[in-house]
Amino acid sequence: MTTKESLEIKIKNSLDSQTFLSRLAEQGVKETFPWLVISSLELADVLGVHLQTIANWQIRKQGPIAEPKDHWRGNRRYFSIANITAWLDQVEAWKVYQEWIGTRFYNAENKPKDECEKLIDTVIKTGTYKQPKWKRKGWFCIPDFSFEGAAK
């Protein structure tokens, strides 16, 4: 096992999703919802690693999965809270959405994947929880949601 692989494993073992969310709150992100994205710089600050480490993980297909690059302005990489939490807890990302739905909506904790996707899409389109508009390329349109690419 190389040093770079051991760093990823060490971070995953030492940091759980609740600690990650509390560190994120210390950085100024108070309201977190699964499709909210943070930049690679913000992720590096929260995880306590160098920015180049995040870039190396992306090249090696390690670490949390980044959102598709063509959805965002500029050359930054963005990571959804669901993908980061799923990476830390070693679960599928849609399970994070399912858990979030269960805490917010009455009688919705055990919805199947397709129903979770429809409910999240409805929540986004009604404007209850929005992605900050300044980060999106097409910020005049309402984003479509799918678990494979989050809000498109």
N, C-alpha and C positions, 0 to 999 in steps of 0.2 A: 504494500500500500504506500503510495507516494504521499508527500507532505500536503499537496493540494487536495487530494482525496480525504486525507485525515482531517483537514480544516473543515470541509463540508460536513463530515460526520460529527466532528466535535461541536459545530454550531447546532446541528439538528438535535444532538443529545443534550446540549446545555440550555437550549431555548425552546420553550413551548409556545403555543399560539397566544395564550393569555399574556405571557411576558412580552411577546412581540407587540401585542396590541397596547399594552401599558407603555412600552417604550415609544410607540408611535404617538400616543397621547402626549407624552413628554415633549415630542418634537413639534407638537401643535396641531395634530390631526385628531380632533375630538370625536367627530361622528364617523365611525367606520362602518361601511357596508361592503359586502363581498365584491362588488364590481368596481369599487373605488380603486383608482390606480395611483401608484407612487412611482417616482422616477428611480432610476438605478442609483443616483446619488443619495436620495433619501433612504433607499433600501440599505445601502452601504453604511450610512450613519446609524440606522436602527440596529443592524446586525453587528456593527462594530468591526467591519472589515474594510479593506481598501477598495476603491472603485474599480481598480483593475482586476481584483478578485471576482467581482460580479461579471465583468466582461469575459474573463477566462472561463467562468462557469458556463456562460452562454455559448462560447465557442466549443467547449467540450460537451455540451448538452447535459450539464449538471445544474444543480441549484433549482430555484423556482422557475417556472415557465413564464417567459415574457409574453406580453400581448403582441398580436401581429403589428409589425412596425408601420405598415401602410395606413393604419387607423389614426396615427398621431402626427402632429406637426413637429418639424425639426428632426434632429438625428438622435434624440434620446430614446432609451428603452424604458418602457413602462411595465410595471408588474401589478396585477390585481391582488387585492388583499386575499381573495379566495385562493389564488394559486400559491401565494406565499404561505398561508395558513395550512393548505393541503400539503405542501412540501415539508413544513415543520412537523405536522402531525402524521405524515405518511398515509394520507387518505386521498380519495379522489376529490377533485375540486367541487363537483356537484354536491357532495355530501356536506361541504361547508355551507353551500347555499341552502340545502335542506335544513341544516341546523339553524341557520339564521331565520329562515321562514318559520320554523317551529317556535322560536322565541318571540317573533313579532305578530304572528297571526294565530287566532284561535283555531284550534282543531286542524292544524296544518303540519304537525311535526313529522308525520310519516308519509308524506306525499311521494309518489314515484317520480323518476327523473323528468319525464315529459310534462307532468303537471307542475313541477317546480319551475321548469323553464317557462311555461306559460304564465305562471303567477309572477315571476320576476319580470318578464316582459311587460305585463300589465302595470306593475309597480313603476317601472321606468317610464312607460308611456303616459301614465297619469301625472308624472312629475313629483311623486311623493319623495323619492330619493333620486337626485340627479348627479351625473358626473360633471365636474367643473367644466364649463363650456370652453374656457380659454385653452384647454389642452387638445381638444378634438379638432380634426381637420374640417369636417363638415358640421360645424357647430350650429347651423341653422336647422338641421334636420333632427328628428327624434331617432335615437339609435335603435337598431334591431338587436335583440339579445339572443345569444345561443351559448351553451356551455363551452363549446370548442373555441370561441373567440371572444367571450364575454359580450360587452356592448359594442356593436359594430356601427 
